[in-house]
Amino acid sequence: MTEERLIQWLKASIFLGLCLLLLGLYFHNYSDYMQSLGVTGIIISAACIAFGLVFSLPTKMYLTFLLVKREQQQQANKYSQESDK
């Protein structure tokens, strides 16, 4: 898998995580149906929030690591090209 493809998958994972977080917050705060379910509704909304965190946070850290690594490589290439001149 190429680095560009991996970054696209990570961005999609972040988007999915944020959507799940927002869905869980909506269920918890605004959905009357979830309130009528009682404890089961709380568990459903908490599960949406938990899976949203699982999908969003680790991928953000890994994506940041990849972007920092790429920037360092670009700077190293830039300095080596300047020293060759």
Distance bins in CASP14 RR format, pairs under 12 A and 6 or more apart:
PFRMAT RR
TARGET T0000
AUTHOR 0000-0000-0000
RMODE 2
METHOD distances of the structure
MODEL  1
1 7 0 0 0 0 0 1 0 0 0 0 0
1 8 0 0 0 0 1 0 0 0 0 0 0
1 9 0 0 0 0 1 0 0 0 0 0 0
1 10 0 0 0 0 0 1 0 0 0 0 0
2 8 0 0 0 0 1 0 0 0 0 0 0
2 9 0 0 0 0 0 1 0 0 0 0 0
2 66 0 0 0 0 0 1 0 0 0 0 0
3 9 0 0 0 0 0 1 0 0 0 0 0
3 10 0 0 0 0 0 1 0 0 0 0 0
3 62 0 0 0 0 0 1 0 0 0 0 0
3 63 0 0 0 0 0 1 0 0 0 0 0
3 65 0 0 0 0 0 1 0 0 0 0 0
3 66 1 0 0 1 0 0 0 0 0 0 0
3 67 0 0 0 0 0 1 0 0 0 0 0
3 69 0 0 0 0 1 0 0 0 0 0 0
3 70 1 0 0 1 0 0 0 0 0 0 0
3 73 0 0 0 0 0 1 0 0 0 0 0
4 10 0 0 0 0 0 1 0 0 0 0 0
4 11 0 0 0 0 0 1 0 0 0 0 0
4 66 0 0 0 0 0 1 0 0 0 0 0
4 70 0 0 0 0 0 1 0 0 0 0 0
5 11 0 0 0 0 0 1 0 0 0 0 0
5 12 0 0 0 0 0 1 0 0 0 0 0
5 66 0 0 0 0 0 1 0 0 0 0 0
6 12 0 0 0 0 0 1 0 0 0 0 0
6 13 0 0 0 0 0 1 0 0 0 0 0
6 59 0 0 0 0 0 1 0 0 0 0 0
6 62 0 0 0 0 1 0 0 0 0 0 0
6 63 0 0 0 0 1 0 0 0 0 0 0
6 65 0 0 0 0 0 1 0 0 0 0 0
6 66 1 0 0 1 0 0 0 0 0 0 0
6 67 0 0 0 0 0 1 0 0 0 0 0
6 70 0 0 0 0 0 1 0 0 0 0 0
7 13 0 0 0 0 0 1 0 0 0 0 0
7 14 0 0 0 0 0 1 0 0 0 0 0
7 59 0 0 0 0 0 1 0 0 0 0 0
7 62 0 0 0 0 1 0 0 0 0 0 0
7 63 1 0 0 1 0 0 0 0 0 0 0
7 64 0 0 0 0 0 1 0 0 0 0 0
7 65 0 0 0 0 0 1 0 0 0 0 0
7 66 1 0 0 1 0 0 0 0 0 0 0
7 67 0 0 0 0 1 0 0 0 0 0 0
7 69 0 0 0 0 0 1 0 0 0 0 0
7 70 0 0 0 0 1 0 0 0 0 0 0
8 14 0 0 0 0 0 1 0 0 0 0 0
8 15 0 0 0 0 0 1 0 0 0 0 0
8 59 0 0 0 0 0 1 0 0 0 0 0
8 63 0 0 0 0 0 1 0 0 0 0 0
8 66 0 0 0 0 0 1 0 0 0 0 0
9 15 0 0 0 0 0 1 0 0 0 0 0
9 16 0 0 0 0 0 1 0 0 0 0 0
9 55 0 0 0 0 0 1 0 0 0 0 0
9 59 0 0 0 0 1 0 0 0 0 0 0
9 62 0 0 0 0 0 1 0 0 0 0 0
9 63 0 0 0 0 1 0 0 0 0 0 0
9 66 0 0 0 0 0 1 0 0 0 0 0
10 16 0 0 0 0 0 1 0 0 0 0 0
10 17 0 0 0 0 0 1 0 0 0 0 0
10 55 0 0 0 0 0 1 0 0 0 0 0
10 56 0 0 0 0 0 1 0 0 0 0 0
10 57 0 0 0 0 0 1 0 0 0 0 0
10 58 0 0 0 0 1 0 0 0 0 0 0
10 59 1 0 1 0 0 0 0 0 0 0 0
10 60 0 0 0 0 1 0 0 0 0 0 0
10 61 0 0 0 0 0 1 0 0 0 0 0
10 62 1 0 0 1 0 0 0 0 0 0 0
10 63 1 0 1 0 0 0 0 0 0 0 0
10 64 0 0 0 0 0 1 0 0 0 0 0
10 65 0 0 0 0 0 1 0 0 0 0 0
10 66 1 0 0 1 0 0 0 0 0 0 0
10 67 0 0 0 0 0 1 0 0 0 0 0
11 17 0 0 0 0 0 1 0 0 0 0 0
11 18 0 0 0 0 0 1 0 0 0 0 0
11 55 0 0 0 0 0 1 0 0 0 0 0
11 56 0 0 0 0 0 1 0 0 0 0 0
11 59 0 0 0 0 1 0 0 0 0 0 0
11 60 0 0 0 0 1 0 0 0 0 0 0
11 62 0 0 0 0 0 1 0 0 0 0 0
11 63 1 0 0 1 0 0 0 0 0 0 0
11 66 0 0 0 0 0 1 0 0 0 0 0
11 67 0 0 0 0 0 1 0 0 0 0 0
12 18 0 0 0 0 0 1 0 0 0 0 0
12 19 0 0 0 0 0 1 0 0 0 0 0
12 55 0 0 0 0 1 0 0 0 0 0 0
12 56 0 0 0 0 0 1 0 0 0 0 0
12 59 0 0 0 0 1 0 0 0 0 0 0
12 63 0 0 0 0 0 1 0 0 0 0 0
13 19 0 0 0 0 0 1 0 0 0 0 0
13 20 0 0 0 0 0 1 0 0 0 0 0
13 51 0 0 0 0 0 1 0 0 0 0 0
13 52 0 0 0 0 1 0 0 0 0 0 0
13 53 0 0 0 0 0 1 0 0 0 0 0
13 54 0 0 0 0 1 0 0 0 0 0 0
13 55 1 0 1 0 0 0 0 0 0 0 0
13 56 1 0 0 1 0 0 0 0 0 0 0
13 57 0 0 0 0 0 1 0 0 0 0 0
13 58 0 0 0 0 1 0 0 0 0 0 0
13 59 1 0 1 0 0 0 0 0 0 0 0
13 60 0 0 0 0 1 0 0 0 0 0 0
13 61 0 0 0 0 0 1 0 0 0 0 0
13 62 0 0 0 0 1 0 0 0 0 0 0
13 63 0 0 0 0 1 0 0 0 0 0 0
14 20 0 0 0 0 0 1 0 0 0 0 0
14 21 0 0 0 0 0 1 0 0 0 0 0
14 52 0 0 0 0 1 0 0 0 0 0 0
14 53 0 0 0 0 0 1 0 0 0 0 0
14 54 0 0 0 0 0 1 0 0 0 0 0
14 55 1 0 0 1 0 0 0 0 0 0 0
14 56 1 0 1 0 0 0 0 0 0 0 0
14 57 0 0 0 0 1 0 0 0 0 0 0
14 58 0 0 0 0 1 0 0 0 0 0 0
14 59 1 0 1 0 0 0 0 0 0 0 0
14 60 1 0 0 1 0 0 0 0 0 0 0
14 61 0 0 0 0 0 1 0 0 0 0 0
14 62 0 0 0 0 0 1 0 0 0 0 0
14 63 1 0 0 1 0 0 0 0 0 0 0
14 64 0 0 0 0 0 1 0 0 0 0 0
15 21 0 0 0 0 0 1 0 0 0 0 0
15 22 0 0 0 0 0 1 0 0 0 0 0
15 52 0 0 0 0 0 1 0 0 0 0 0
15 55 0 0 0 0 1 0 0 0 0 0 0
15 56 0 0 0 0 1 0 0 0 0 0 0
15 59 0 0 0 0 1 0 0 0 0 0 0
15 60 0 0 0 0 0 1 0 0 0 0 0
15 63 0 0 0 0 0 1 0 0 0 0 0
16 22 0 0 0 0 0 1 0 0 0 0 0
16 23 0 0 0 0 0 1 0 0 0 0 0
16 48 0 0 0 0 0 1 0 0 0 0 0
16 51 0 0 0 0 1 0 0 0 0 0 0
16 52 1 0 0 1 0 0 0 0 0 0 0
16 53 0 0 0 0 0 1 0 0 0 0 0
16 54 0 0 0 0 0 1 0 0 0 0 0
16 55 1 0 1 0 0 0 0 0 0 0 0
16 56 1 0 0 1 0 0 0 0 0 0 0
16 59 0 0 0 0 1 0 0 0 0 0 0
17 23 0 0 0 0 1 0 0 0 0 0 0
17 24 0 0 0 0 0 1 0 0 0 0 0
17 48 0 0 0 0 1 0 0 0 0 0 0
17 49 0 0 0 0 1 0 0 0 0 0 0
17 50 0 0 0 0 0 1 0 0 0 0 0
17 51 1 0 0 1 0 0 0 0 0 0 0
17 52 1 1 0 0 0 0 0 0 0 0 0
17 53 1 0 0 1 0 0 0 0 0 0 0
17 54 1 0 0 1 0 0 0 0 0 0 0
17 55 1 1 0 0 0 0 0 0 0 0 0
17 56 1 0 1 0 0 0 0 0 0 0 0
17 57 0 0 0 0 1 0 0 0 0 0 0
17 58 0 0 0 0 0 1 0 0 0 0 0
17 59 0 0 0 0 1 0 0 0 0 0 0
17 60 0 0 0 0 0 1 0 0 0 0 0
18 24 0 0 0 0 0 1 0 0 0 0 0
18 25 0 0 0 0 0 1 0 0 0 0 0
18 48 0 0 0 0 0 1 0 0 0 0 0
18 49 0 0 0 0 0 1 0 0 0 0 0
18 51 0 0 0 0 0 1 0 0 0 0 0
18 52 1 0 0 1 0 0 0 0 0 0 0
18 53 0 0 0 0 0 1 0 0 0 0 0
18 55 0 0 0 0 1 0 0 0 0 0 0
18 56 1 0 1 0 0 0 0 0 0 0 0
18 57 0 0 0 0 0 1 0 0 0 0 0
18 59 0 0 0 0 0 1 0 0 0 0 0
18 60 0 0 0 0 0 1 0 0 0 0 0
19 25 0 0 0 0 0 1 0 0 0 0 0
19 26 0 0 0 0 0 1 0 0 0 0 0
19 48 0 0 0 0 1 0 0 0 0 0 0
19 49 0 0 0 0 0 1 0 0 0 0 0
19 51 0 0 0 0 0 1 0 0 0 0 0
19 52 1 0 0 1 0 0 0 0 0 0 0
19 55 0 0 0 0 1 0 0 0 0 0 0
19 56 0 0 0 0 1 0 0 0 0 0 0
20 26 0 0 0 0 0 1 0 0 0 0 0
20 27 0 0 0 0 0 1 0 0 0 0 0
20 44 0 0 0 0 0 1 0 0 0 0 0
20 45 0 0 0 0 0 1 0 0 0 0 0
20 46 0 0 0 0 0 1 0 0 0 0 0
20 47 0 0 0 0 1 0 0 0 0 0 0
20 48 1 0 1 0 0 0 0 0 0 0 0
20 49 1 0 0 1 0 0 0 0 0 0 0
20 50 0 0 0 0 1 0 0 0 0 0 0
20 51 1 0 1 0 0 0 0 0 0 0 0
20 52 1 1 0 0 0 0 0 0 0 0 0
20 53 0 0 0 0 1 0 0 0 0 0 0
20 54 0 0 0 0 1 0 0 0 0 0 0
20 55 1 0 0 1 0 0 0 0 0 0 0
20 56 0 0 0 0 1 0 0 0 0 0 0
20 57 0 0 0 0 0 1 0 0 0 0 0
21 27 0 0 0 0 0 1 0 0 0 0 0
21 28 0 0 0 0 0 1 0 0 0 0 0
21 45 0 0 0 0 0 1 0 0 0 0 0
21 46 0 0 0 0 0 1 0 0 0 0 0
21 47 0 0 0 0 0 1 0 0 0 0 0
21 48 1 0 0 1 0 0 0 0 0 0 0
21 49 1 0 1 0 0 0 0 0 0 0 0
21 50 0 0 0 0 1 0 0 0 0 0 0
21 51 0 0 0 0 1 0 0 0 0 0 0
21 52 1 0 1 0 0 0 0 0 0 0 0
21 53 1 0 0 1 0 0 0 0 0 0 0
21 54 0 0 0 0 0 1 0 0 0 0 0
21 55 0 0 0 0 1 0 0 0 0 0 0
21 56 1 0 0 1 0 0 0 0 0 0 0
21 57 0 0 0 0 0 1 0 0 0 0 0
22 28 0 0 0 0 0 1 0 0 0 0 0
22 29 0 0 0 0 0 1 0 0 0 0 0
22 30 0 0 0 0 0 1 0 0 0 0 0
22 45 0 0 0 0 0 1 0 0 0 0 0
22 48 0 0 0 0 1 0 0 0 0 0 0
22 49 0 0 0 0 1 0 0 0 0 0 0
22 52 0 0 0 0 1 0 0 0 0 0 0
22 56 0 0 0 0 0 1 0 0 0 0 0
23 29 0 0 0 0 0 1 0 0 0 0 0
23 30 0 0 0 0 0 1 0 0 0 0 0
23 31 0 0 0 0 1 0 0 0 0 0 0
23 34 0 0 0 0 0 1 0 0 0 0 0
23 44 0 0 0 0 1 0 0 0 0 0 0
23 45 0 0 0 0 1 0 0 0 0 0 0
23 46 0 0 0 0 0 1 0 0 0 0 0
23 47 0 0 0 0 0 1 0 0 0 0 0
23 48 1 0 1 0 0 0 0 0 0 0 0
23 49 0 0 0 0 1 0 0 0 0 0 0
23 50 0 0 0 0 0 1 0 0 0 0 0
23 51 0 0 0 0 1 0 0 0 0 0 0
23 52 0 0 0 0 1 0 0 0 0 0 0
23 55 0 0 0 0 0 1 0 0 0 0 0
24 30 0 0 0 0 1 0 0 0 0 0 0
24 31 0 0 0 0 1 0 0 0 0 0 0
24 34 0 0 0 0 1 0 0 0 0 0 0
24 41 0 0 0 0 0 1 0 0 0 0 0
24 42 0 0 0 0 0 1 0 0 0 0 0
24 43 0 0 0 0 0 1 0 0 0 0 0
24 44 0 0 0 0 1 0 0 0 0 0 0
24 45 1 0 1 0 0 0 0 0 0 0 0
24 46 1 0 0 1 0 0 0 0 0 0 0
24 47 0 0 0 0 1 0 0 0 0 0 0
24 48 1 1 0 0 0 0 0 0 0 0 0
24 49 1 0 1 0 0 0 0 0 0 0 0
24 50 0 0 0 0 1 0 0 0 0 0 0
24 51 0 0 0 0 1 0 0 0 0 0 0
24 52 0 0 0 0 1 0 0 0 0 0 0
24 53 0 0 0 0 0 1 0 0 0 0 0
25 31 0 0 0 0 0 1 0 0 0 0 0
25 34 0 0 0 0 0 1 0 0 0 0 0
25 45 1 0 0 1 0 0 0 0 0 0 0
25 46 0 0 0 0 0 1 0 0 0 0 0
25 48 0 0 0 0 1 0 0 0 0 0 0
25 49 1 0 0 1 0 0 0 0 0 0 0
25 52 0 0 0 0 0 1 0 0 0 0 0
25 53 0 0 0 0 0 1 0 0 0 0 0
26 32 0 0 0 0 0 1 0 0 0 0 0
26 33 0 0 0 0 0 1 0 0 0 0 0
26 34 0 0 0 0 1 0 0 0 0 0 0
26 44 0 0 0 0 0 1 0 0 0 0 0
26 45 0 0 0 0 1 0 0 0 0 0 0
26 48 0 0 0 0 1 0 0 0 0 0 0
26 49 0 0 0 0 0 1 0 0 0 0 0
27 33 0 0 0 0 1 0 0 0 0 0 0
27 34 1 0 1 0 0 0 0 0 0 0 0
27 35 0 0 0 0 1 0 0 0 0 0 0
27 36 0 0 0 0 0 1 0 0 0 0 0
27 37 0 0 0 0 1 0 0 0 0 0 0
27 38 0 0 0 0 0 1 0 0 0 0 0
27 40 0 0 0 0 0 1 0 0 0 0 0
27 41 1 0 0 1 0 0 0 0 0 0 0
27 42 0 0 0 0 1 0 0 0 0 0 0
27 43 0 0 0 0 0 1 0 0 0 0 0
27 44 1 0 0 1 0 0 0 0 0 0 0
27 45 1 1 0 0 0 0 0 0 0 0 0
27 46 0 0 0 0 1 0 0 0 0 0 0
27 47 0 0 0 0 1 0 0 0 0 0 0
27 48 1 0 0 1 0 0 0 0 0 0 0
27 49 0 0 0 0 1 0 0 0 0 0 0
28 34 1 0 0 1 0 0 0 0 0 0 0
28 35 0 0 0 0 1 0 0 0 0 0 0
28 37 0 0 0 0 0 1 0 0 0 0 0
28 38 0 0 0 0 0 1 0 0 0 0 0
28 41 0 0 0 0 1 0 0 0 0 0 0
28 42 1 0 0 1 0 0 0 0 0 0 0
28 43 0 0 0 0 0 1 0 0 0 0 0
28 44 0 0 0 0 1 0 0 0 0 0 0
28 45 1 0 1 0 0 0 0 0 0 0 0
28 46 1 0 0 1 0 0 0 0 0 0 0
28 47 0 0 0 0 0 1 0 0 0 0 0
28 48 0 0 0 0 1 0 0 0 0 0 0
28 49 1 0 0 1 0 0 0 0 0 0 0
29 35 0 0 0 0 1 0 0 0 0 0 0
29 42 0 0 0 0 0 1 0 0 0 0 0
29 45 0 0 0 0 1 0 0 0 0 0 0
29 49 0 0 0 0 0 1 0 0 0 0 0
30 45 0 0 0 0 0 1 0 0 0 0 0
31 37 0 0 0 0 1 0 0 0 0 0 0
31 38 0 0 0 0 0 1 0 0 0 0 0
31 41 0 0 0 0 1 0 0 0 0 0 0
31 42 0 0 0 0 0 1 0 0 0 0 0
31 44 0 0 0 0 1 0 0 0 0 0 0
31 45 1 0 0 1 0 0 0 0 0 0 0
31 48 0 0 0 0 0 1 0 0 0 0 0
32 38 0 0 0 0 0 1 0 0 0 0 0
32 41 0 0 0 0 0 1 0 0 0 0 0
33 40 0 0 0 0 0 1 0 0 0 0 0
33 41 0 0 0 0 1 0 0 0 0 0 0
33 44 0 0 0 0 1 0 0 0 0 0 0
33 45 0 0 0 0 0 1 0 0 0 0 0
34 40 0 0 0 0 1 0 0 0 0 0 0
34 41 1 0 1 0 0 0 0 0 0 0 0
34 42 1 0 0 1 0 0 0 0 0 0 0
34 43 0 0 0 0 1 0 0 0 0 0 0
34 44 1 0 0 1 0 0 0 0 0 0 0
34 45 1 0 1 0 0 0 0 0 0 0 0
34 46 0 0 0 0 0 1 0 0 0 0 0
34 47 0 0 0 0 0 1 0 0 0 0 0
34 48 0 0 0 0 0 1 0 0 0 0 0
35 41 1 0 0 1 0 0 0 0 0 0 0
35 42 0 0 0 0 1 0 0 0 0 0 0
35 44 0 0 0 0 0 1 0 0 0 0 0
35 45 0 0 0 0 1 0 0 0 0 0 0
36 42 0 0 0 0 0 1 0 0 0 0 0
36 44 0 0 0 0 0 1 0 0 0 0 0
37 43 0 0 0 0 1 0 0 0 0 0 0
37 44 1 0 0 1 0 0 0 0 0 0 0
37 45 0 0 0 0 1 0 0 0 0 0 0
38 44 0 0 0 0 1 0 0 0 0 0 0
38 45 0 0 0 0 0 1 0 0 0 0 0
39 45 0 0 0 0 0 1 0 0 0 0 0
39 46 0 0 0 0 0 1 0 0 0 0 0
40 46 0 0 0 0 0 1 0 0 0 0 0
40 47 0 0 0 0 0 1 0 0 0 0 0
41 47 0 0 0 0 1 0 0 0 0 0 0
41 48 0 0 0 0 0 1 0 0 0 0 0
42 48 0 0 0 0 0 1 0 0 0 0 0
42 49 0 0 0 0 0 1 0 0 0 0 0
43 49 0 0 0 0 0 1 0 0 0 0 0
43 50 0 0 0 0 0 1 0 0 0 0 0
44 50 0 0 0 0 0 1 0 0 0 0 0
44 51 0 0 0 0 0 1 0 0 0 0 0
45 51 0 0 0 0 0 1 0 0 0 0 0
45 52 0 0 0 0 0 1 0 0 0 0 0
46 52 0 0 0 0 0 1 0 0 0 0 0
46 53 0 0 0 0 0 1 0 0 0 0 0
47 53 0 0 0 0 0 1 0 0 0 0 0
47 54 0 0 0 0 0 1 0 0 0 0 0
48 54 0 0 0 0 0 1 0 0 0 0 0
48 55 0 0 0 0 0 1 0 0 0 0 0
49 55 0 0 0 0 0 1 0 0 0 0 0
49 56 0 0 0 0 0 1 0 0 0 0 0
49 57 0 0 0 0 0 1 0 0 0 0 0
50 56 0 0 0 0 0 1 0 0 0 0 0
50 57 0 0 0 0 0 1 0 0 0 0 0
51 57 0 0 0 0 0 1 0 0 0 0 0
52 58 0 0 0 0 0 1 0 0 0 0 0
52 59 0 0 0 0 0 1 0 0 0 0 0
52 60 0 0 0 0 0 1 0 0 0 0 0
53 59 0 0 0 0 0 1 0 0 0 0 0
53 60 0 0 0 0 0 1 0 0 0 0 0
54 60 0 0 0 0 0 1 0 0 0 0 0
55 62 0 0 0 0 0 1 0 0 0 0 0
56 62 0 0 0 0 0 1 0 0 0 0 0
56 63 0 0 0 0 0 1 0 0 0 0 0
57 63 0 0 0 0 0 1 0 0 0 0 0
57 64 0 0 0 0 0 1 0 0 0 0 0
58 64 0 0 0 0 0 1 0 0 0 0 0
58 65 0 0 0 0 0 1 0 0 0 0 0
59 65 0 0 0 0 0 1 0 0 0 0 0
59 66 0 0 0 0 0 1 0 0 0 0 0
60 66 0 0 0 0 0 1 0 0 0 0 0
60 67 0 0 0 0 0 1 0 0 0 0 0
61 67 0 0 0 0 0 1 0 0 0 0 0
61 68 0 0 0 0 0 1 0 0 0 0 0
62 68 0 0 0 0 0 1 0 0 0 0 0
62 69 0 0 0 0 0 1 0 0 0 0 0
63 69 0 0 0 0 0 1 0 0 0 0 0
63 70 0 0 0 0 0 1 0 0 0 0 0
64 70 0 0 0 0 0 1 0 0 0 0 0
64 71 0 0 0 0 0 1 0 0 0 0 0
65 71 0 0 0 0 0 1 0 0 0 0 0
65 72 0 0 0 0 0 1 0 0 0 0 0
66 72 0 0 0 0 0 1 0 0 0 0 0
66 73 0 0 0 0 0 1 0 0 0 0 0
67 73 0 0 0 0 0 1 0 0 0 0 0
67 74 0 0 0 0 0 1 0 0 0 0 0
68 74 0 0 0 0 0 1 0 0 0 0 0
68 75 0 0 0 0 0 1 0 0 0 0 0
69 75 0 0 0 0 0 1 0 0 0 0 0
69 76 0 0 0 0 0 1 0 0 0 0 0
70 76 0 0 0 0 0 1 0 0 0 0 0
70 77 0 0 0 0 0 1 0 0 0 0 0
71 77 0 0 0 0 0 1 0 0 0 0 0
71 78 0 0 0 0 0 1 0 0 0 0 0
72 78 0 0 0 0 0 1 0 0 0 0 0
72 79 0 0 0 0 0 1 0 0 0 0 0
73 79 0 0 0 0 0 1 0 0 0 0 0
73 80 0 0 0 0 0 1 0 0 0 0 0
74 80 0 0 0 0 0 1 0 0 0 0 0
74 81 0 0 0 0 0 1 0 0 0 0 0
75 81 0 0 0 0 0 1 0 0 0 0 0
75 82 0 0 0 0 0 1 0 0 0 0 0
76 82 0 0 0 0 0 1 0 0 0 0 0
76 83 0 0 0 0 0 1 0 0 0 0 0
77 83 0 0 0 0 0 1 0 0 0 0 0
77 84 0 0 0 0 0 1 0 0 0 0 0
78 84 0 0 0 0 0 1 0 0 0 0 0
78 85 0 0 0 0 0 1 0 0 0 0 0
79 85 0 0 0 0 0 1 0 0 0 0 0
END
